[in-house]
Amino acid sequence: MAIVLIILLVILLVVLATCIVIVPQAHAYVVERLGAYQGTWNVGLHLKMPFIDRVARRVNLKEQVCDFPPQPVITKDNVTMQIDSIVFFMITDPRLFAYGVENPILAIENLTATTLRNIIGDMELDQTLTSREIINTKMRATLDEATDPWGIKVTRVELKNITPPAAIRDAMEKQMKAEREKRESILKAEGVKQATILEYEGKKEAQILKAEADKQATILAAEAQKEKEIREAEGRAAAIRSVQQANADGIRMIKEAGADNSVLKIKSLEAFEKAANGQATKIIIPSEIQGIAGLASSVKDIVSG
């Protein structure tokens, strides 16, 4: 009996342990009771009824990504190419995800391929190669609407690779090479043109600077000459003023000494003597000096006798 009790106790503990369920973060458990949907357990500790409750599906609520293999698609101008896409999605309703579709990932892959063929079928090759963002937006809107009954929300769709046929790739590469060579030729021509313009502008600027320098030198020389003439004129004026000032000072000193007319006339004779000693051939003698000259001769004769 003791052994039986121990066995029963162990079985009871095991059953109780299986009835305790812990749901981790970013997950949800879909629980069935006797085969029917009973509820959705979110994060935390839960207890289930033994033998009649079971976790039917463990659902990951994180954003997930599916990288699908390349799909053959035909454009509007009958060009077949391979396109592989990436779909980002989240599960928003675990119940619909568990019971809405048998294989949700496979369903999304098939739906993506069908949607991609429909969109690319309305576009030509050139438009397909240059309209990735438009294609991504249209696919996301279509897939999001189609997967809503499955409890899935498509958050983003990206075209990873678009591979046209080999012949078209070769033609595109040749066209790109020609475009690069044309762009290179244009850039070289523009560079030569720009260099010529810069050289011309440099010469023009040099000529302008030289003309400005010559002009400035001429102006400075003229100003220097003008300054020189002004200084010389000021020097001559100062000399004249000095002579005049000396004469005026001499006359003032004579007046202050009280000289009479006889002294002044003698000074006149001294001035006349200096004039006579010059190189002039004709001298005009004032009448006053003539009288003084006669007086001087009479005085000379008296002194001689």
MOBELUR-V683123 format. One record per pair of residues at least 12 apart in sequence whose C-alpha atoms are under 6 Angstrom apart, sorted by the first residue. I is the first residue (numbers start at 0). J is the second residue. D is the distance in Angstrom with one decimal. If there is no record, write none. Layout:
I;J;D
I;J;D
This chain:
18;46;5.4
18;47;5.0
18;49;6.0
19;46;4.9
20;44;5.9
20;45;5.0
21;43;5.6
21;44;4.5
22;42;4.7
22;43;5.2
23;42;5.5
24;42;5.6
25;60;5.1
26;58;5.6
26;59;4.8
26;60;5.3
27;40;5.6
27;41;4.9
27;58;5.2
28;40;5.0
28;56;5.8
28;57;4.7
29;54;5.8
29;55;5.5
29;56;5.1
30;53;5.7
30;54;4.5
30;55;5.4
31;52;5.7
31;53;5.5
32;51;5.5
32;52;4.4
33;51;5.2
60;90;5.4
62;88;5.6
62;89;4.6
63;87;5.7
63;88;5.4
64;86;5.7
64;87;4.5
65;85;5.7
65;86;5.3
66;85;4.6
67;84;5.8
68;83;5.5
69;81;5.6
69;82;4.9
69;83;3.9
70;82;5.3
70;83;6.0
72;116;5.4
73;120;5.9
74;119;5.4
74;120;4.7
74;122;5.8
74;123;5.4
75;120;5.0
75;121;5.4
75;122;5.2
75;123;4.9
76;123;5.4
80;162;5.5
80;163;4.4
80;164;6.0
81;161;6.0
81;162;5.0
82;160;5.6
82;161;4.7
83;159;5.8
83;160;5.6
84;157;5.7
84;158;4.4
84;159;5.3
85;156;5.8
85;157;5.2
86;156;4.7
87;153;5.9
87;154;5.6
87;155;5.1
88;152;5.5
88;153;4.2
88;154;5.3
89;151;5.8
89;152;5.3
90;150;5.8
90;151;4.6
91;150;5.3
91;151;5.7
92;150;4.4
95;149;5.0
95;150;4.8
96;149;5.0
96;150;5.0
99;149;4.8
135;156;5.4
135;157;5.7
139;155;5.9
139;156;5.5
